């Protein structure tokens, strides 16, 4: 009976999901990302970006989703601000804005694949050109800098990201 009513359009098949708190969906997507074998740091960063964006947009349920809110929130975050002492604070870089957008779009794609939403509300939003907003020019280390880095690493007794010091010539 329910399937017939859904087919006729009398019942919204996504109504149950639209009324659930957004935090529950975020917990579910976190479990999904973990089940795929993603690293803990990737899962944590993705969930943090999704949560920050949706909290910033004041979204509480899927029914609150509004593409304009996300676009405006990202735009506001990219604008420069001034702190209490009057010092300028740079806004979010285009690349950082893109990371948050990609996380939100991925969440929207997951909602569709998991049959929680008929469409991704953020699908049509486009990333910004990150190459026009480069704030730190990347470059290769000089021979002197590289030699210094290797020497410092060999002397270090610290473990960093699971790597410990090993003499360079033994690697």
C-alpha atoms as an extended CHARMM CRD file, in Angstrom:
* protein
*
       171  EXT
         1         1  UNK       CA              0.0000000000        0.0000000000        0.0000000000  PROA      1               0.0000000000
         2         2  UNK       CA              2.7690000000        2.4280000000        0.9970000000  PROA      2               0.0000000000
         3         3  UNK       CA              4.7180000000        1.7060000000       -2.1960000000  PROA      3               0.0000000000
         4         4  UNK       CA              1.6220000000        2.4780000000       -4.2720000000  PROA      4               0.0000000000
         5         5  UNK       CA              1.0720000000        5.7280000000       -2.3660000000  PROA      5               0.0000000000
         6         6  UNK       CA              4.7170000000        6.7130000000       -2.9150000000  PROA      6               0.0000000000
         7         7  UNK       CA              4.4050000000        5.8990000000       -6.6300000000  PROA      7               0.0000000000
         8         8  UNK       CA              1.2970000000        8.1060000000       -6.8540000000  PROA      8               0.0000000000
         9         9  UNK       CA              3.1560000000       10.9050000000       -5.0920000000  PROA      9               0.0000000000
        10        10  UNK       CA              0.9130000000       10.8400000000       -2.0310000000  PROA      10              0.0000000000
        11        11  UNK       CA              3.8740000000       10.1460000000        0.2760000000  PROA      11              0.0000000000
        12        12  UNK       CA              7.3150000000       11.7580000000        0.1830000000  PROA      12              0.0000000000
        13        13  UNK       CA              9.7890000000        8.8370000000        0.3340000000  PROA      13              0.0000000000
        14        14  UNK       CA             12.4240000000       11.1620000000        1.8350000000  PROA      14              0.0000000000
        15        15  UNK       CA             10.2020000000       12.6660000000        4.5510000000  PROA      15              0.0000000000
        16        16  UNK       CA             11.6630000000       10.5150000000        7.3230000000  PROA      16              0.0000000000
        17        17  UNK       CA             15.2020000000       11.6440000000        6.4820000000  PROA      17              0.0000000000
        18        18  UNK       CA             14.2410000000       15.3040000000        6.0980000000  PROA      18              0.0000000000
        19        19  UNK       CA             12.9310000000       15.4160000000        9.6670000000  PROA      19              0.0000000000
        20        20  UNK       CA             15.9700000000       13.7440000000       11.2860000000  PROA      20              0.0000000000
        21        21  UNK       CA             18.5720000000       16.0170000000       12.9080000000  PROA      21              0.0000000000
        22        22  UNK       CA             21.4520000000       16.8070000000       10.5720000000  PROA      22              0.0000000000
        23        23  UNK       CA             23.9120000000       15.6420000000       13.2500000000  PROA      23              0.0000000000
        24        24  UNK       CA             22.5750000000       12.0840000000       12.8370000000  PROA      24              0.0000000000
        25        25  UNK       CA             23.2180000000       12.1630000000        9.0830000000  PROA      25              0.0000000000
        26        26  UNK       CA             26.7340000000       13.4730000000        9.7190000000  PROA      26              0.0000000000
        27        27  UNK       CA             27.3730000000       10.6070000000       12.1600000000  PROA      27              0.0000000000
        28        28  UNK       CA             26.1510000000        8.1820000000        9.4830000000  PROA      28              0.0000000000
        29        29  UNK       CA             28.3790000000        9.6520000000        6.7800000000  PROA      29              0.0000000000
        30        30  UNK       CA             31.3050000000        9.4670000000        9.2070000000  PROA      30              0.0000000000
        31        31  UNK       CA             30.6270000000        5.7500000000        9.7400000000  PROA      31              0.0000000000
        32        32  UNK       CA             30.3510000000        5.3120000000        5.9600000000  PROA      32              0.0000000000
        33        33  UNK       CA             33.7040000000        7.0260000000        5.3440000000  PROA      33              0.0000000000
        34        34  UNK       CA             35.3390000000        4.8920000000        8.0330000000  PROA      34              0.0000000000
        35        35  UNK       CA             33.8600000000        1.7030000000        6.5490000000  PROA      35              0.0000000000
        36        36  UNK       CA             35.4820000000        2.5350000000        3.1960000000  PROA      36              0.0000000000
        37        37  UNK       CA             38.8930000000        2.3340000000        4.8100000000  PROA      37              0.0000000000
        38        38  UNK       CA             39.6580000000        6.0550000000        4.7190000000  PROA      38              0.0000000000
        39        39  UNK       CA             42.3260000000        7.2210000000        7.1410000000  PROA      39              0.0000000000
        40        40  UNK       CA             41.1580000000        8.5890000000       10.4770000000  PROA      40              0.0000000000
        41        41  UNK       CA             42.6200000000       11.9960000000        9.6440000000  PROA      41              0.0000000000
        42        42  UNK       CA             40.7400000000       12.1720000000        6.3190000000  PROA      42              0.0000000000
        43        43  UNK       CA             37.4630000000       11.1910000000        7.9690000000  PROA      43              0.0000000000
        44        44  UNK       CA             37.9460000000       13.6890000000       10.8060000000  PROA      44              0.0000000000
        45        45  UNK       CA             38.8470000000       16.5320000000        8.4350000000  PROA      45              0.0000000000
        46        46  UNK       CA             35.9260000000       15.8190000000        6.1080000000  PROA      46              0.0000000000
        47        47  UNK       CA             33.4450000000       15.6270000000        8.9940000000  PROA      47              0.0000000000
        48        48  UNK       CA             34.9040000000       18.8200000000       10.5060000000  PROA      48              0.0000000000
        49        49  UNK       CA             34.4790000000       20.6780000000        7.2080000000  PROA      49              0.0000000000
        50        50  UNK       CA             30.9160000000       19.4440000000        6.7380000000  PROA      50              0.0000000000
        51        51  UNK       CA             29.9970000000       20.3020000000       10.3180000000  PROA      51              0.0000000000
        52        52  UNK       CA             31.5720000000       23.7650000000       10.1680000000  PROA      52              0.0000000000
        53        53  UNK       CA             29.7890000000       24.6060000000        6.9140000000  PROA      53              0.0000000000
        54        54  UNK       CA             26.3800000000       23.4140000000        8.0850000000  PROA      54              0.0000000000
        55        55  UNK       CA             26.7230000000       25.0470000000       11.5070000000  PROA      55              0.0000000000
        56        56  UNK       CA             27.8450000000       28.2640000000        9.8130000000  PROA      56              0.0000000000
        57        57  UNK       CA             24.7470000000       28.1130000000        7.6200000000  PROA      57              0.0000000000
        58        58  UNK       CA             22.5910000000       27.3320000000       10.6930000000  PROA      58              0.0000000000
        59        59  UNK       CA             21.2810000000       24.1170000000        9.1500000000  PROA      59              0.0000000000
        60        60  UNK       CA             19.6180000000       21.7030000000       11.5970000000  PROA      60              0.0000000000
        61        61  UNK       CA             17.7810000000       19.2810000000        9.2720000000  PROA      61              0.0000000000
        62        62  UNK       CA             17.9120000000       18.2760000000        5.6090000000  PROA      62              0.0000000000
        63        63  UNK       CA             14.7410000000       20.2740000000        5.0810000000  PROA      63              0.0000000000
        64        64  UNK       CA             16.7640000000       23.4080000000        5.9710000000  PROA      64              0.0000000000
        65        65  UNK       CA             19.1900000000       22.8950000000        3.0780000000  PROA      65              0.0000000000
        66        66  UNK       CA             19.5210000000       25.9980000000        0.9880000000  PROA      66              0.0000000000
        67        67  UNK       CA             22.2200000000       26.3470000000       -1.6270000000  PROA      67              0.0000000000
        68        68  UNK       CA             22.2010000000       30.1170000000       -1.2470000000  PROA      68              0.0000000000
        69        69  UNK       CA             23.0920000000       29.8480000000        2.4410000000  PROA      69              0.0000000000
        70        70  UNK       CA             26.1680000000       27.7580000000        1.6860000000  PROA      70              0.0000000000
        71        71  UNK       CA             27.2920000000       30.0220000000       -1.1460000000  PROA      71              0.0000000000
        72        72  UNK       CA             26.8480000000       33.1190000000        1.0280000000  PROA      72              0.0000000000
        73        73  UNK       CA             28.6060000000       31.5360000000        4.0150000000  PROA      73              0.0000000000
        74        74  UNK       CA             31.6060000000       30.6020000000        1.8580000000  PROA      74              0.0000000000
        75        75  UNK       CA             31.6750000000       34.0770000000        0.3110000000  PROA      75              0.0000000000
        76        76  UNK       CA             31.5830000000       35.7210000000        3.7490000000  PROA      76              0.0000000000
        77        77  UNK       CA             34.4210000000       33.5000000000        4.9650000000  PROA      77              0.0000000000
        78        78  UNK       CA             36.5890000000       34.5800000000        2.0090000000  PROA      78              0.0000000000
        79        79  UNK       CA             36.2320000000       38.2890000000        2.8510000000  PROA      79              0.0000000000
        80        80  UNK       CA             38.9570000000       40.0040000000        4.8530000000  PROA      80              0.0000000000
        81        81  UNK       CA             38.0140000000       41.1160000000        8.3390000000  PROA      81              0.0000000000
        82        82  UNK       CA             39.4880000000       43.3360000000       11.0640000000  PROA      82              0.0000000000
        83        83  UNK       CA             40.2500000000       42.1450000000       14.5960000000  PROA      83              0.0000000000
        84        84  UNK       CA             39.4570000000       44.0640000000       17.8250000000  PROA      84              0.0000000000
        85        85  UNK       CA             42.7170000000       46.0200000000       17.6140000000  PROA      85              0.0000000000
        86        86  UNK       CA             42.0260000000       47.0680000000       14.0170000000  PROA      86              0.0000000000
        87        87  UNK       CA             44.5130000000       44.6510000000       12.4380000000  PROA      87              0.0000000000
        88        88  UNK       CA             43.4730000000       43.1490000000        9.1110000000  PROA      88              0.0000000000
        89        89  UNK       CA             42.7270000000       39.4210000000        9.0900000000  PROA      89              0.0000000000
        90        90  UNK       CA             42.8770000000       37.6270000000        5.7680000000  PROA      90              0.0000000000
        91        91  UNK       CA             39.8020000000       35.7800000000        4.6310000000  PROA      91              0.0000000000
        92        92  UNK       CA             39.6630000000       32.1630000000        3.6240000000  PROA      92              0.0000000000
        93        93  UNK       CA             41.7350000000       31.2770000000        0.5650000000  PROA      93              0.0000000000
        94        94  UNK       CA             39.9420000000       30.0340000000       -2.5410000000  PROA      94              0.0000000000
        95        95  UNK       CA             41.5550000000       26.6210000000       -2.0780000000  PROA      95              0.0000000000
        96        96  UNK       CA             40.2990000000       26.3970000000        1.5200000000  PROA      96              0.0000000000
        97        97  UNK       CA             36.8470000000       27.5160000000        0.4180000000  PROA      97              0.0000000000
        98        98  UNK       CA             36.9330000000       24.8150000000       -2.2470000000  PROA      98              0.0000000000
        99        99  UNK       CA             37.7830000000       22.1580000000        0.3670000000  PROA      99              0.0000000000
       100       100  UNK       CA             34.6650000000       23.0650000000        2.3440000000  PROA      100             0.0000000000
       101       101  UNK       CA             32.5310000000       23.1220000000       -0.7940000000  PROA      101             0.0000000000
       102       102  UNK       CA             33.8200000000       19.7180000000       -1.9140000000  PROA      102             0.0000000000
       103       103  UNK       CA             33.0190000000       18.2660000000        1.5260000000  PROA      103             0.0000000000
       104       104  UNK       CA             29.4480000000       19.6390000000        1.3570000000  PROA      104             0.0000000000
       105       105  UNK       CA             28.9880000000       18.3690000000       -2.2040000000  PROA      105             0.0000000000
       106       106  UNK       CA             30.3300000000       14.9420000000       -1.2340000000  PROA      106             0.0000000000
       107       107  UNK       CA             27.8640000000       14.8600000000        1.6480000000  PROA      107             0.0000000000
       108       108  UNK       CA             25.0750000000       15.7310000000       -0.8080000000  PROA      108             0.0000000000
       109       109  UNK       CA             26.1860000000       12.9550000000       -3.1690000000  PROA      109             0.0000000000
       110       110  UNK       CA             26.1820000000       10.4930000000       -0.2700000000  PROA      110             0.0000000000
       111       111  UNK       CA             22.6200000000       11.5510000000        0.6300000000  PROA      111             0.0000000000
       112       112  UNK       CA             21.4850000000       10.7040000000       -2.9010000000  PROA      112             0.0000000000
       113       113  UNK       CA             23.3550000000        7.3820000000       -3.0570000000  PROA      113             0.0000000000
       114       114  UNK       CA             22.0020000000        6.3820000000        0.3680000000  PROA      114             0.0000000000
       115       115  UNK       CA             18.4760000000        7.3290000000       -0.7860000000  PROA      115             0.0000000000
       116       116  UNK       CA             18.0460000000       10.0290000000        1.8140000000  PROA      116             0.0000000000
       117       117  UNK       CA             17.4960000000       12.8130000000       -0.7130000000  PROA      117             0.0000000000
       118       118  UNK       CA             16.2270000000       12.9280000000       -4.2990000000  PROA      118             0.0000000000
       119       119  UNK       CA             19.0330000000       15.2540000000       -5.3700000000  PROA      119             0.0000000000
       120       120  UNK       CA             22.2390000000       16.9040000000       -4.2060000000  PROA      120             0.0000000000
       121       121  UNK       CA             21.2760000000       20.4940000000       -3.3550000000  PROA      121             0.0000000000
       122       122  UNK       CA             24.8840000000       21.6300000000       -3.8140000000  PROA      122             0.0000000000
       123       123  UNK       CA             25.5440000000       19.8780000000       -7.1340000000  PROA      123             0.0000000000
       124       124  UNK       CA             25.4920000000       23.0040000000       -9.2790000000  PROA      124             0.0000000000
       125       125  UNK       CA             27.9090000000       25.0240000000       -7.1050000000  PROA      125             0.0000000000
       126       126  UNK       CA             31.3340000000       25.3460000000       -8.7170000000  PROA      126             0.0000000000
       127       127  UNK       CA             34.7520000000       25.5380000000       -7.1670000000  PROA      127             0.0000000000
       128       128  UNK       CA             36.7450000000       28.7490000000       -7.4140000000  PROA      128             0.0000000000
       129       129  UNK       CA             39.9980000000       29.1390000000       -9.2950000000  PROA      129             0.0000000000
       130       130  UNK       CA             42.5670000000       28.5540000000       -6.5550000000  PROA      130             0.0000000000
       131       131  UNK       CA             45.4860000000       29.5980000000       -8.7500000000  PROA      131             0.0000000000
       132       132  UNK       CA             44.4060000000       33.2710000000       -8.6580000000  PROA      132             0.0000000000
       133       133  UNK       CA             44.5620000000       33.3320000000       -4.8440000000  PROA      133             0.0000000000
       134       134  UNK       CA             48.0420000000       31.9970000000       -4.0700000000  PROA      134             0.0000000000
       135       135  UNK       CA             49.2800000000       33.3810000000       -0.7690000000  PROA      135             0.0000000000
       136       136  UNK       CA             52.3670000000       31.2330000000       -0.2810000000  PROA      136             0.0000000000
       137       137  UNK       CA             54.4570000000       30.4910000000       -3.3450000000  PROA      137             0.0000000000
       138       138  UNK       CA             55.6580000000       26.8820000000       -3.2630000000  PROA      138             0.0000000000
       139       139  UNK       CA             59.2120000000       26.1290000000       -4.3460000000  PROA      139             0.0000000000
       140       140  UNK       CA             61.7870000000       23.3860000000       -4.2420000000  PROA      140             0.0000000000
       141       141  UNK       CA             64.3960000000       23.4340000000       -1.4830000000  PROA      141             0.0000000000
       142       142  UNK       CA             67.8730000000       24.6160000000       -2.4150000000  PROA      142             0.0000000000
       143       143  UNK       CA             70.7710000000       22.1670000000       -2.0580000000  PROA      143             0.0000000000
       144       144  UNK       CA             71.8270000000       23.8890000000        1.1690000000  PROA      144             0.0000000000
       145       145  UNK       CA             68.2860000000       23.7740000000        2.6280000000  PROA      145             0.0000000000
       146       146  UNK       CA             67.8950000000       20.1090000000        1.7190000000  PROA      146             0.0000000000
       147       147  UNK       CA             71.2510000000       19.2050000000        3.2630000000  PROA      147             0.0000000000
       148       148  UNK       CA             70.2940000000       21.0670000000        6.4400000000  PROA      148             0.0000000000
       149       149  UNK       CA             66.9430000000       19.2690000000        6.5950000000  PROA      149             0.0000000000
       150       150  UNK       CA             68.5940000000       15.8710000000        6.2180000000  PROA      150             0.0000000000
       151       151  UNK       CA             71.1940000000       16.6940000000        8.8790000000  PROA      151             0.0000000000
       152       152  UNK       CA             68.5140000000       17.8800000000       11.3270000000  PROA      152             0.0000000000
       153       153  UNK       CA             66.4220000000       14.7890000000       10.6560000000  PROA      153             0.0000000000
       154       154  UNK       CA             69.3480000000       12.4590000000       11.3130000000  PROA      154             0.0000000000
       155       155  UNK       CA             70.0120000000       14.1550000000       14.6720000000  PROA      155             0.0000000000
       156       156  UNK       CA             66.3600000000       14.1470000000       15.7430000000  PROA      156             0.0000000000
       157       157  UNK       CA             64.9890000000       11.5630000000       18.1280000000  PROA      157             0.0000000000
       158       158  UNK       CA             61.3590000000       12.5240000000       17.4920000000  PROA      158             0.0000000000
       159       159  UNK       CA             58.8280000000       10.5170000000       15.5460000000  PROA      159             0.0000000000
       160       160  UNK       CA             56.7640000000       12.5610000000       13.1090000000  PROA      160             0.0000000000
       161       161  UNK       CA             53.7030000000       11.1050000000       11.3830000000  PROA      161             0.0000000000
       162       162  UNK       CA             54.9630000000        7.6140000000       12.0770000000  PROA      162             0.0000000000
       163       163  UNK       CA             58.4560000000        8.3280000000       10.7190000000  PROA      163             0.0000000000
       164       164  UNK       CA             61.4750000000        8.2180000000       12.9680000000  PROA      164             0.0000000000
       165       165  UNK       CA             64.9980000000        9.4180000000       12.3880000000  PROA      165             0.0000000000
       166       166  UNK       CA             67.2270000000        7.1530000000       10.3180000000  PROA      166             0.0000000000
       167       167  UNK       CA             70.5980000000        8.0690000000        8.8710000000  PROA      167             0.0000000000
       168       168  UNK       CA             70.0920000000        9.1360000000        5.2590000000  PROA      168             0.0000000000
       169       169  UNK       CA             72.7250000000        6.7930000000        3.8530000000  PROA      169             0.0000000000
       170       170  UNK       CA             70.9990000000        3.7440000000        5.4520000000  PROA      170             0.0000000000
       171       171  UNK       CA             67.6910000000        4.3620000000        3.7550000000  PROA      171             0.0000000000
